[in-house]
């Protein structure tokens, strides 16, 4: 199962034509303590680069941007009651969406782990 | 601001403690330490926290009848401020707006004034130009540290017994670890505590003496902001500014009776009129019902969809355990219990107007 990374500090794992999307540990650390997550609903369609949600920390609100085109097939409902999970396990239990990909070739525009590590230094 | 941010005497300590440094009003300040804003906030509410507030302007006023002369710039009764006492106040402009808020202490042979960091450049020339015969001296060689929280009396009092004797809004000079400090029992967190002016050369050493206490941890600007918001205290530039009057800002408590009656301060016409007839808008507490924080600028609407005003400060209140905000609404819609909607990212979120503060103030009177 391959993992890809976006410049907006998201990770994407792909199984078949369904991708799981979340934010990286680095992003979570930068945001600080998360107190609220605004998510889209199942069935919503994402367009690459579009805003697909908001994460609010004590400090500020930060938008989430779609790294790919796709349609939401599952929303991680647990984040509504426990937004702090995004600080605890952003690359594990605290995934944000499962998305049915429209165009798998868009994965080629994303980074691998080494590329992402180079980005964050 | 194009200049490189300035550093306070505690800069090296912030770095040593792992502070995350940001530019705030031209100063390189810690927004948080490794504990994080929530932890630092709770530390202050439950035990004690140490904040660097050296970016604020410390000013000495010397001369004859300084208190009387300050009354020409401020609507507070500074002429009758007793030696050893401090009082919150503000400079008003001719239109009755607030130029800055400040703390004035009567230190006996002089007055000690603390003003906001971003307005030092305005306030000091303002006092120099308008306080006739008063020597106005800005202090650059002292740090200002706040130790706040229910354990602050132990943290400071263990090193300086005189601090235990002070009551809320009292000030004195005493030695801490051999350094001569001005210790004032006040702050801006809603908790008991002190603001302590320390000679620059002793600032890190004395701060470390406070931090050596088991109950004291460093806290940054992030926690300072969430603490003051829960305590219902205004932040200049957000909640009050040159256009807002003290009456609109629900600060009439800070204008003493004699001054309300006599006037004689800039903008008295508007302020006395609003005292008599009420202001058109009013700063109120706002409690969102959901979890989404309502930030500065969010529109406040009536349940019927009319615009009532806007949020001026809003965040997550760690002690409240949910979002908290302040904002201005039309005076006839400002009663506690009024249901409103907050327009957050285009969606109406229900909220209620509530009495301030969100958290009971815990001062030692």
Interface residues (C-beta under 8 A of the other chain):
Chain A: X32 X33 X35 X36 X38 X54 X56 X58 X59 X60 X61 X80 X83
Chain B: X31 X32 X36 X37 X38 X222 X226 X291 X292 X293 X295 X315 X316 X318 X323 X345
